[in-house]
Structure formats: C-alpha cells, structure tokens
Amino acid sequence: MQPTLPSPTLLKAQAGAAGTGYAGRMTEVDALRGVAAMAVVLFHYTTRLSELFPGAGTASFSLPDGHYGVNLFFVISGFVIFMTLERTTRPRDFWLSRLSRLFPSYWVAIAATFTICHVLGLPGKLVGPGTAVANMAMVHGLFGVAHVDGVYWTLEVEMLFYCGMFALYRLRWMRHIHWLLCALMMLRLVHFALQKGAGFGLPWTVYRLLILQYLPWFSLGIGVFLAVHRTQNTQRCARAGAAAMSVLAIATLWICESATVAMLAVTFATAVYLAATSRLAFLRAVPLVWLGTISYPLYLLHENIGWALQLRLASLHVPMDLALALALSASLLLAHSCTRWVERPAMRWARNFRNRDVR
C-alpha cells in the first residue's frame, strides 16, 4: 500500500529552486506545512485513537503534542493569505484561487470518508447522508451540524479568516492591518479578563466569528510576511507595526493560555521566517517536498479513515504498529491520488480560466 511518489526529477527541480526567489521560498514553506500535517496525523494515530478507543491497543510510540501542527498551519496561513492578497489585482481572482484549492478536494474527502467509514465501521463517528451533504458548505459547524470528519473544524476557522482578510482588502485597510489585529487581540484580553473576574465575556457567536482564539497565530504569520517582504502596501507597517503585532500576539497567548504555548508560537513563527528566507535546507529533501504537495488532502483524509482501518485491523489481531503503518500508507496513497487527480486539475482549471479571462 506504499504510495508512488511523483517524479523525483520534478521534485528535485522544485527543491533546487530554493534560495532563488519566491518559488524557492515557498518550497520550504510548503514543506513545513507537510511536516505540520504529518504531526497531526501521528497525533491522531498514536495518541487520540487510544483515548477514544482504549480497547484497540496502543502503538509503541506516541506524539501527544502533535495536535499543535494545526497551530503551525494557522501561522503559515497568515503568511500565505496576506501574500496572496498582496499579489491580487482582481478581487475575484483571490476567491477563484482559494475555492479551487479548497473545495474540490474537500468534497472528495467528504465522499471518501463517508463511504469508507460506513463500510469499515467507526463507532460514534458515523453521520447520515443529510449531514454529509450539509458539510459541503464548509461552515456547517456554525449551525451545529456534526462533522463527517473531526478535522473539518479548522476549515471553518480558515474560511472565516479568509473572509475577514478579503474584507480588509476590499476596504483598502491592508496597510493598517497590524493595528486592527492588535485591537482584536486586545479584545480577546478583555474577554479573558471579564471571564476570569466576572464570569462572563463576549457572546459566544461574536467570539467565534472573530476567531479570537486563533487570531494570534494568524497574526504571527502576517508579521513574518511583513518582516520578510517589502512591498508598496507593507512599507508603512512592515517594521514597527509587525513588531508590535507579533509581540502582542505572543503576550496574548502567554496570558490567555500559557507560557509554553507562547514559546511554541515563537518557535513556529521563527520556523516560518527561516523557511520563507530559504534557511531550512533540510526542507528541500524530496520526501518533504512531496509531503508538502499533498498536505491538504492528507489532512482532510487521514483521521476517520485511518481510525476505521486501524480498528478493523486490530479486530483481526494485527499488531498495532503494523496497523498504524498500514493506515498511514493508505492515507498517503489517498492524499497523493487526490492531489494528482483532483486538486491539481482544479487549480489548473482556475489558472487557465483567469488567464483566458484576462485575454
């Protein structure tokens, strides 16, 4: 069940571009996203599985902190989305590029997860067809609809972030984004203080729609972009604004969560900065470049399908380490197939559509 990697020549060409400009920098950033995805996968397969299904057995190793890979995703998203909007000349091009990347793979993942998990069985995690259809909008969680796969909660957060960033872009407030993000993080601090001192805070819906819990992570990614790039829109706020926003983001995490989480945020922001400036040469290794290319489908397809497969293998008395290896291989194969046959064609179509429309 080992997946077949894309052409090594192609991957080496992509990796060899590192250090030669934008494409090279993004090679390392994308590979870092692949590392984050693998951390989440191993957390779910080695730690979360035994928590939810204690009778299934445990692997010989565990990655209990792997769930922080999601936070690294958010830092990278802050960097990438701000960069994308900086390069956007027509508003609809932003949504065409985002939606062509997000939704085709997501819809395929819903269908695959729903079908495979109903065939293999996954106690307590199965949903009905109507719920699966409702999931297709990606913001179903806002309406209390259950997820086909638990990882989908992060897509709602990402979508709210995209909408907020696009609104700022249309309002021509991108030059002042650091001050707006500082204000929102101060709002989270006020909410935290009210909850601690008076037992109440902002309405839950407002807190969720403003993604105040995750905003510091996105802000750090934007801060990294402002520190790395100097464009017409970022010159005014690239230094003092980026520094103030980043410091406040770390302070917010320290106060509202813990010193450990704040230090982890510093580590993640530093890693993205080093990757964006082509200083993490190991990320150009062919397997990591490949992992970066399949990171989004891997994230979408791994959790429930992997758990269902591990549980079925455990019921057949397959050793848990072998079951984990087979589930991981299956997830990588599914992710590679989705990238090749769904994600890339959709993005190619969107790119051709934009180019044809320009002509």
N, C-alpha and C positions, 0 to 999 in steps of 0.2 A: 504493500500500500504506500510505498515511498513515492512522493510526488516527483515528477520530472521537472528539473529546473529549466528556465528559459536558456537560450543560447549563451554560453559563457562569454563568447566574443562580444555580444551585445552588452551584457552586464559589466564586463571589464571596460568596455568603451565608456559606459556611463560612469563607472567608478573612476576611471582615469581622468575624467573631466574635472574631478575635484581640484579645487585650487585655481581654476581657470575662469572664474566668474560666477554668475548667477546659477547656471546649471550645476556646476561643481558644488557650490554651497548647498543647494537643495538636495543633492545626492546624499550628503551626510545628514541633513535634517530628516529626510525621508527614512533613511536607515535607522535613525534614532527613534522614529515613530514605530518602526518594525520591532525594535528592542522593547519599547513600551507595550506593544501588542503581545509579544511573547511573555512578558512579565505577567500580564493579566491572565493569559491562557494558563500558565503554570500555577498561578494562584488558584484559579478555579479547579484545575485538575488535581492538585495536590493537597489543597487546604479546604476550599469551600465544599468540595464533594464529600469529604469525610464529616464535615459539620452538618450537612443536610441529610446525608445518607450514611449514618455511622455503621450500619451493618455491611456496607460494601467493602470495608477494609481500607487500609491506608498504604500509600506509596512509601518507599524507603527514604524519600526526602520531601521537604515541604518548602513553600515560598509564601509565608503568611503575609508578607508586606508587598506582594506583587500587585495588589489592587491599586497601589499608588501609581501604577502605569497609566491609569486614567487621568491622574493629575498632570502627568507629563504630556499626555495628549492635549490637555487644555492649554498648557503653555505653548506647545507647538502650534495649536490652532490660533492663538492670539497672534503669534508671529506671522503665520501664513495668511490669515484673513486680512490683516492690516496690509500686508504686502500686496495681496491680490487687489484690494480696493485702491491702493496707490497706483496700480498699473491699469486700472479700469478706466476706459474712456467713455463707454456707453453703459448706462446702468443695467440694462437687460443682459449684457454680456456676463456680468457678475453672477446673476441668478442662473443663466444658462449653463455656465461652467460648474456652479455648485450643485445644481439639481441633477445635471447629467452624471456627475460623480456619485452623488449620494443615493438617489432613488432607484435606479435600475438594479444595482447590487443589493440594495435593501429589500426590494420586492422579491427578488430571487431568494434571498436569505429567509424571508418570511415563509415562502412556499416550501423551501427545502427543510427548514426547521420544523414546521407544522407537520409535514408528511413523514419525515424520518422519525420524529419523536412519537408520533401516533403508531408507527409500525413497530418500533422497538419498545415503546412504553417509557414513561418518565413520571413516576408518582408525584402528584401535587403540582406539576408544572404544565400540564396539558390544558389548552384552551379550545373553545369551539370555533367553527368556521366564521361566525359573525364577528367574534373578537379578532380573529386573524385579519379579516377584511378591514376592520376599524384601525388596526395597526398600520395600515398602508399610508396613513396621513403623517405619521412620524410624531405627531404631537398628541396622540391619544391619551397619554398619561395625564395631561391637563384635565381630562374629562373623566378620570377614574377608570379608564379601560385597562385591563390587565395586559401585560406584555407577552408576546409569543416567546420571546427570549429576554431574560432579565437585563442583558446588557443594553437594551434599547433605551433605557432611561437617559443615558448620556447623549443620545441623538437629539432628544428634546432640548437638553441644555445647549448643545451646539447650535440647533436651529434658532433658539431664542437669541443666542449671541450673534448669529449671522444677521438676524432681523434688526437687532439693535445697532450693529455696525453699519448696516446698509442705510438705516435711518439717519445716522450721523453723516454718512457720505452724501446723501441727498440734501441734507440741510447745510452742507458745506461747513460742518463743525469738526472735521478731521484734524485740523490744526490745533484745536483746543481739547482734543480727546483726553489728554492727560489730566486736565482739571476736572472734567466731567467724571472720569473714573475715580479720581480722588474723592469727589463729592459722594459718589455711590459707596465707596468703601467706608467713608465717614458715616454714612447712613447705616451700614452694617454694624459699625462700632456702637452707634446709638441704639440700634436694635438689641445688640448683645447686652449693653448696659441696662436697658429697660427690663430685659428678661431676667437678668441677674438680680436687679434691685427691686423691681416692682412686680415681676411675674407676668408681664405682658410686653408685646412689642409690635412690630408691623403686622398687618394682616398677612396670613399665610400666602394668599394668592399674589399679593404685591411682592413679597419676599422671593417667591418662586419665579415670577415673571421677570424680575430684575436680576435673576440668577446671582443674588448677593453672596450666596455661599461659595460659589466657584469663581466669582469675578476677580479675586486677587490672582488666580492662576493665569487667566487670560491676560490680565494687565501686565504680568511679568513677561509674557510672550511679546506683547506690544512694546514694552520697554526694551526688550532685546532688539527688536527690529529698529527702533529709534536710535539705539546705540550703534547699530551696525551700519545703517543706511543714512545717507544724507541726500534727501530729495527736496524739491521746492516746498512741498507741503509739510515736511518734517523738520526743516532747518530751524524754525522758530521754537519748536518744543523739544528738539532732539536731546538737548543736554539737561538743563535744569528740570524740565517737565518730566522727562523719562526717569531721571534720578528720583525726584520726589514721588512719582507714582510707584516706582519699584520699591522704594523704602517703605511707603505706606502699605503696599500690598504685603510685604513681609511682616510688618508690625501688626497688621490686621490678623494674619494667620497666627502669629505668636499669641496675641491677646485672646482671640476667639477660639483657637484650637489648642496649640501647644508649641513650645519651643522646638520640639522635634520636627513637627510639621513645617514650621518656619524655616528651619535649617534644610529640610528636604526641598523646599521651594527654592532656596538659594542654590542648592545643588542642581536642580533641574534647569533653572534659568542659566546657570553657568554652562551646563552641558549644551543647551540650545545655542548659546552665544558661541561656544567653541566650534560646534558643528556648522553654524552659519558663517564662520570665518575660516573654515577648512582647516581646523586644528585637531580634528579627531580622525587621524588617518585610518585607524582600525575599522571605522565605519564604512570604508570603501571596499572592504572584503566582499567578494562575490555573494556569499550566503546572506550577509546582512543587507546588501543592496537588494537582493531578491526578496528578503523578508519585508523590506520597506515597501516594495511594489505591491505586495499582497496584504499589507497590514489592515486595510479597511475591511475587505471581505473576511479575513481571518478573524477579526474582532467580531464581526456580525455572526459568523457561522460556528464558532467554536463551542460556546457554553453548553446549551441544552443538548445539542447533537453529541458532543463529547461525553457529557454525563450519561446520556442514554446508552451510548456504546460501552462505556466503562461498566455500567451496571449490568448490561446484558452479558458482557464477558465475565464479570465477577460471578454471575449466576451459573456460568459454565465452568467455574473453578479455575479461570485463567489468573495467574499471578498478577497482582495489582500493578506492578511496574511494567509488565508486558502490556496490560490493558491500557495503561497511560500512554505507552509508546505507540500503540495502535490507534488510539483516539487522536493523539497529536498528529500522526501521519495522515489520518483521514481528514482532519481539519485543514492541514496544509494543502492536501490534494484538492479539497473542495474550494479553498481560498484561491489557489492558483488557477483552477478551472474558471471560477467566477471572474477573476481578474482578466484572464485571457479572452473569455467568450462573452462577457457582459460589460464589465467596467470599461475596458479599453475601447471596444466598439462604440459604446455610448459616448465616451468622451471624444472619440474621433469624429463621430457624427456631429456633436455640438461644435467642435472646432471648424469642421467643414461648413456647417450652417452659418457660423459667424463670418467666415471668410467669404462665402458666397453672397451673404447679405451686404457686406462692405462693398463688394464689386458691383 
